């Protein structure tokens, strides 16, 4: 384990590392412990905890994560659902991990591959899109979109993301 501490020279007080230093430490190893002054005295936190939304070049090497509602798991496993329709949630062709965060707290993952991403206005979605998404009709798909994306208009853009399990 590696730990660092920053000290303000004039006073000798422990201070948190600045943002630039946090990013440099994160680039070296996001698990580096930083000693900071907390409400109960000095404590150690990982640089990731200090910089929760750091740029992480390691994530570019990982498969993209597609979060799905746990109710879709059976239809994805059976192959009935081979796509997902997303709004403002960009994906690209390539390796992916489908993630189900269950109400029980369990997390289930499946290796997958995104095979295509196609921009389609909501009003241009078809019965075929509905079937590929595991729905019995376009009306059922539209109801699901209303549930997942309240306020989505007919002319609003969607991304039809097709995938296959690996």
Order of alpha helices (4+ residues) and beta strands (2+ residues): beta-beta-alpha-beta-beta-alpha-beta-alpha-beta-beta-beta-alpha-alpha-beta
